[in-house]
Structures are given as structure tokens and as C-alpha cells.
């Protein structure tokens, strides 16, 4: 019985520590795993990051209010995090895209959710007649 109680305490302690990593207090590194591009009429298509100019990795610093992408080893201009909140088991962030090559400045708004237990990420971005849904995973740095 002692082993069960000790194991449970250790598991709960590790879970609490992992949740703290994803509450916005730590810088996160998120990888993009799946990118979907959607257009009016309900058509969504899986695309590569490179096809739509999406980064391979995103560094999220809630304290500095920045999200910075990297693609092909090069850092992209940072986007400002306009708002952040923890709701339930998720960290939510919102802002507008900056420095994307193929889009006019401030023509894309985004929202990110990071599950505090698993680190799984969903990023959605929308603009004029286009939307993106990106799935990925995050780790604390």
C-alpha cells in the first residue's frame, strides 16, 4: 500500500511540475507537425510548412510577449503576443502575424492553445479568404 501512495505522490508531483512548464512562466519551443490550409467553400488541404511560409519551430516567450519562428535554420521576425490566459488545462495566446514574406503586414491573426498536461499545441491563423490549422507539440526550455 505504501508503494502505491508513494508512486501516486511522485506522479502527481511530476504532473504539477509539467503543468507549470506550460502556464506561460517558461519559454516554450514548439514544433509544427501538421499544417492544413483552408479556403472558402469548406476545402482544407494538408500542406508543407514551406508551401505556406509556416515556420518549422516557434519559440514562445509569454513573459516577453513574443512568438518567434524559425525555418530552414533562419529566425523570422517576432510576432507580439497581444493576449494570454490560462483556461482549464490550456494556455491560450493571441496576436497578429508579422514579417511573413508572402502576406501584407498585419494581414493574419492567430490563436494558439497549448495543453498544460501534454504540451500538444494547436495554432489557428486566419486572414482574407484563407485559414490555417497547425498541430504540433511544445517543450519547455
N, C-alpha and C positions, 0 to 999 in steps of 0.2 A: 504494500500500500504506500509506503514511504517513497518508493521509486516512482510510482505514478504521480504523486503530489510534486516531487522534485522535478520530474520531467515536464509536468504541466506548468510549473512556475518558470522553468527555463524557456519553454516555448512561448509563454505569454510575455516574458521579458524581451525575447528576440523580436516578437511581433510588434511590441510597443516601440522598440528601437527602430525597426524598419519603417513603421508608420511615421516616426519623427523625421526620417530622411526625406519623406515626400510631402512634408507640410509647408514647404517654401522656405524653411530655415537653412537648408543645404542647397548648394549649386547642383543641378542635375545635368547629366549628359543623356540625351535621348536619341535613339536610332530610329530611322524611318524604315519600316518593314514592308508595308503595302501602301501604295498610292493609287487612289481612284479619282478620276476626273469625271465630273457630271455636267451635262448641258441640259437646257430646257427640253421638255418632252419626256423626261424620265430616263434618259440614256446615261448610264455610267459605265466607264471602261477602266480596267486596271492598266496603269501606265508605269513607266520607269520614272525615277526621280529626275533623271537627266531630260526626259521628254518635256517635262513641265517646269524645269528650273527649280525643283524642290531640293533642299539640302539632304545629304546623307545622314548627318548628325546635327543636333541642335543642343546648344548649351543654354540652360535656363537658369538665370540668376534672379530670383524674385526680390532679394534684398536690393540689388542694383536696378531692378525693373527692366531687365534686358533679356532678349532671346537672340542668340547669335548662331547662325547656321554655318556649316562647312560642307563643301562639295569638292571633290577631286583634290582634297588636301588644302584648299584655299578657304580662308574665312570670309564670310559675307558681311555686309553691314548689319548692325544690330537693329532689331525692332524693339520699340518700347512696349513694355507690359503696362497697359492702361489700367487694368483692374485685376485683383486676385482675391480668391476666397476659398476657404475650406468648407465644403458641404458634405455631410455624411462621411464617406470614406474616400472622397476625391478632392484633389487640389484643382481649382479651376482658374484659368488665366485668359485674358482677352486683350486684344490690341489690333494694330493695323500693320500691314507689311510695308517694309521699306527696302529699297535697294535691289528690287528684283529686275533683272535685265529686260525681260520681255513685257513688263507691265508699267503703266504710268505710276508715278509716285502716289502712294496712299490710295490705290485703287482696289485693295484687297483687305478685308477684315478677317481676323482669325480668332478662334477659341480653342483652348487646349484643356483636356481633362487628364489627370494622372491619378490612377488608383493608388491610394496610400498603402495598401496591403501588398499588391502585386507589382507595382511600378509600370503597369501597362498604360499606354498613352493613346489617346485619340485626339487628333488635330483636325479641325474643320476650318476651311477658309472659303470665303465667297466674295465674288465681285460681279461685274457686269456680265450676265449670261453664262457664268461658269461657277462651279463649286468643286472643292477638293475634299476628300475624306482620306486621312492618313492614319494608319495604325502603326504603333511602334512600342518600344519599351524604354524605360529610363532606369538609370542607376545614379546614386548619389556620389558626388566626387569628394 
